[in-house]
Amino acid sequence: MHSQRGIAAVLLSGTLAVAAAAGAAWVFWPGLPDPAVADRDGLFRWLVLRDLSNESPETQTLLAQRLEDEFSEGLDWESVGGKLDETQRTRLWGNILVLIEPWLKAKMEHYFALASAERGAYVDRFIDTISAWRGADSLRPEQGHNPDGGGGIVSVVFEETEKWKKQADPQRRERISQFLLAVQARWLLRNLRQLAPAGD
């Protein structure tokens, strides 16, 4: 009796292990790394091989944060697009659009959690991040390889934010508007400082 129970336990353990492995393989199919620890190549595989609109909000937010961390120094997006076929470029661009919303949500919530005196510097870092993605809109199917055509990645971010705002409840729409206004005001101030004569 004890022997039979032992055999049954071993078989059950083996079955559970196989099921767990199969589940993990399905989650990261085909050969995709855990986004929390993926390197740059791994993150690109997520962007090119998976339709991220089908992923959970948690996975989308994690990928958005990891992409910000990994590409904070910028990237030659036109060169990247030149190495991909049309289907891959379309998937990559579509996934960038998918990740804009969870990324912006996280940024906005962080902004409102800060003290007023800290918000200016935070918005500066936000603008720097968007600037690091300059040229990513060259992946747009209708744009071909025309970097920053149609207003650039900045315009794309604001366009996507306006779409998100229309679907939000009134309270969330107000917070989005306040955040966008803060970003636009800071952006204008930075540009004016760049145009000001040296020594002013």
C-alpha positions as CSV (number, residue, x, y, z in Angstrom):
1,M,0.0,0.0,0.0
2,H,2.8,2.4,1.0
3,S,4.6,1.5,-2.2
4,Q,1.6,2.2,-4.4
5,R,1.1,5.6,-2.7
6,G,4.7,6.4,-3.2
7,I,4.5,5.6,-6.9
8,A,1.3,7.6,-7.2
9,A,2.9,10.6,-5.5
10,V,5.9,10.4,-7.9
11,L,3.6,10.2,-10.9
12,L,1.5,13.1,-9.7
13,S,4.6,15.2,-9.0
14,G,6.0,14.4,-12.5
15,T,2.6,15.4,-14.1
16,L,2.5,18.7,-12.3
17,A,6.1,19.4,-13.2
18,V,5.4,18.8,-16.9
19,A,2.2,20.9,-16.7
20,A,4.1,23.8,-15.1
21,A,6.8,23.6,-17.7
22,A,4.3,23.5,-20.5
23,G,2.5,26.5,-19.0
24,A,5.7,28.5,-18.8
25,A,6.6,27.6,-22.3
26,W,3.2,28.8,-23.5
27,V,3.5,32.1,-21.7
28,F,6.9,32.9,-23.2
29,W,6.4,31.2,-26.6
30,P,8.2,31.2,-28.9
31,G,11.4,31.2,-26.8
32,L,10.7,34.6,-25.3
33,P,12.6,35.6,-22.2
34,D,11.1,36.8,-19.0
35,P,10.6,40.6,-19.7
36,A,11.8,41.5,-16.2
37,V,15.3,40.2,-17.0
38,A,15.4,40.3,-20.8
39,D,18.3,42.0,-22.5
40,R,18.0,44.3,-25.5
41,D,17.8,41.5,-27.9
42,G,15.1,39.7,-25.8
43,L,13.0,42.9,-25.6
44,F,13.2,43.3,-29.4
45,R,11.9,39.7,-29.8
46,W,8.9,40.6,-27.7
47,L,8.3,43.6,-29.9
48,V,8.7,41.8,-33.2
49,L,7.2,38.4,-32.4
50,R,4.2,39.0,-30.1
51,D,1.1,41.1,-30.4
52,L,1.3,42.9,-27.1
53,S,-2.3,44.0,-27.2
54,N,-3.0,40.4,-26.2
55,E,-0.8,40.6,-23.1
56,S,-1.9,41.4,-19.6
57,P,-1.7,45.0,-18.4
58,E,1.0,43.9,-15.9
59,T,3.2,42.5,-18.8
60,Q,2.6,45.6,-20.9
61,T,3.6,47.9,-18.1
62,L,6.7,45.9,-17.3
63,L,7.8,45.8,-20.9
64,A,7.2,49.6,-21.2
65,Q,9.4,50.2,-18.2
66,R,12.1,47.8,-19.4
67,L,12.2,49.5,-22.8
68,E,12.6,52.9,-21.2
69,D,15.5,51.5,-19.1
70,E,17.2,49.7,-22.0
71,F,16.8,52.5,-24.6
72,S,17.3,55.5,-22.5
73,E,20.4,56.5,-24.5
74,G,18.4,56.4,-27.7
75,L,18.5,54.1,-30.8
76,D,18.9,54.4,-34.5
77,W,15.4,53.4,-35.3
78,E,15.8,53.9,-39.1
79,S,18.6,51.4,-39.1
80,V,16.6,48.9,-37.0
81,G,13.7,49.3,-39.4
82,G,15.9,48.6,-42.4
83,K,16.8,45.2,-41.0
84,L,13.1,44.1,-40.7
85,D,10.6,43.1,-43.3
86,E,7.3,45.0,-43.7
87,T,5.4,42.6,-41.4
88,Q,8.0,42.9,-38.7
89,R,8.1,46.7,-38.9
90,T,4.4,46.8,-38.7
91,R,4.3,44.6,-35.7
92,L,7.1,46.5,-34.0
93,W,5.3,49.9,-34.6
94,G,2.0,48.5,-33.5
95,N,3.5,47.2,-30.2
96,I,5.1,50.6,-29.5
97,L,1.7,52.2,-29.8
98,V,0.2,49.5,-27.4
99,L,2.9,50.3,-24.8
100,I,2.4,54.0,-24.9
101,E,-0.8,53.9,-22.8
102,P,0.5,51.8,-19.9
103,W,3.8,53.8,-19.9
104,L,1.9,57.1,-19.8
105,K,-0.4,55.9,-17.1
106,A,2.5,54.9,-14.9
107,K,4.3,58.2,-15.5
108,M,1.1,60.2,-14.8
109,E,0.4,58.4,-11.5
110,H,4.0,59.0,-10.4
111,Y,3.8,62.6,-11.3
112,F,0.7,63.2,-9.1
113,A,2.3,61.3,-6.3
114,L,5.2,63.8,-6.2
115,A,5.4,67.0,-4.2
116,S,4.9,70.1,-6.3
117,A,8.5,71.1,-6.0
118,E,9.7,67.8,-7.5
119,R,7.3,67.7,-10.5
120,G,9.3,70.0,-12.8
121,A,12.4,67.8,-12.7
122,Y,10.3,64.7,-13.2
123,V,8.7,66.2,-16.3
124,D,12.1,67.1,-17.6
125,R,13.1,63.4,-17.3
126,F,9.9,62.4,-19.0
127,I,10.7,64.8,-22.0
128,D,14.2,63.4,-22.2
129,T,12.8,59.9,-22.4
130,I,10.5,60.8,-25.3
131,S,13.4,62.6,-27.0
132,A,15.5,59.4,-26.8
133,W,12.9,57.6,-28.9
134,R,13.2,60.2,-31.7
135,G,12.9,58.5,-35.1
136,A,10.9,55.6,-33.9
137,D,8.0,56.8,-36.0
138,S,10.1,56.0,-39.1
139,L,8.6,52.5,-38.5
140,R,5.0,53.7,-39.3
141,P,3.7,51.7,-42.3
142,E,2.5,54.9,-44.0
143,Q,5.7,56.7,-43.3
144,G,8.3,54.3,-44.7
145,H,11.7,55.3,-43.6
146,N,11.1,59.0,-43.1
147,P,12.4,59.8,-39.6
148,D,10.1,62.2,-37.6
149,G,7.7,62.5,-40.5
150,G,4.3,63.8,-39.6
151,G,5.4,65.5,-36.4
152,G,7.7,62.9,-35.0
153,I,7.4,60.6,-32.0
154,V,6.3,63.5,-29.8
155,S,3.2,64.0,-31.9
156,V,2.5,60.3,-31.8
157,V,2.7,60.2,-28.0
158,F,0.2,63.1,-27.7
159,E,-2.1,61.6,-30.3
160,E,-2.2,58.3,-28.4
161,T,-2.8,60.2,-25.2
162,E,-5.7,62.1,-26.6
163,K,-7.3,58.7,-27.7
164,W,-6.8,57.4,-24.2
165,K,-8.2,60.5,-22.6
166,K,-11.5,60.3,-24.7
167,Q,-12.1,56.8,-23.2
168,A,-11.3,57.8,-19.6
169,D,-13.8,58.8,-16.9
170,P,-14.2,62.5,-16.2
171,Q,-11.8,62.5,-13.2
172,R,-9.1,60.6,-15.1
173,R,-9.6,63.0,-18.1
174,E,-8.9,65.9,-15.9
175,R,-5.7,64.4,-14.5
176,I,-4.5,63.6,-18.0
177,S,-5.2,67.1,-19.1
178,Q,-3.2,68.5,-16.2
179,F,-0.3,66.2,-16.9
180,L,-0.2,67.1,-20.6
181,L,-0.4,70.8,-19.8
182,A,2.5,70.4,-17.4
183,V,4.5,68.6,-20.1
184,Q,3.7,71.1,-22.8
185,A,4.5,74.1,-20.6
186,R,7.9,72.5,-19.6
187,W,8.6,71.7,-23.2
188,L,8.0,75.3,-24.2
189,L,10.1,76.6,-21.4
190,R,13.0,74.3,-22.4
191,N,12.8,75.4,-26.0
192,L,12.7,79.1,-25.1
193,R,15.9,78.6,-22.9
194,Q,17.6,77.0,-25.9
195,L,16.7,79.9,-28.1
196,A,17.8,82.6,-25.6
197,P,21.1,84.3,-26.4
198,A,24.0,83.2,-24.3
199,G,24.5,85.2,-21.2
200,D,20.9,86.2,-20.7
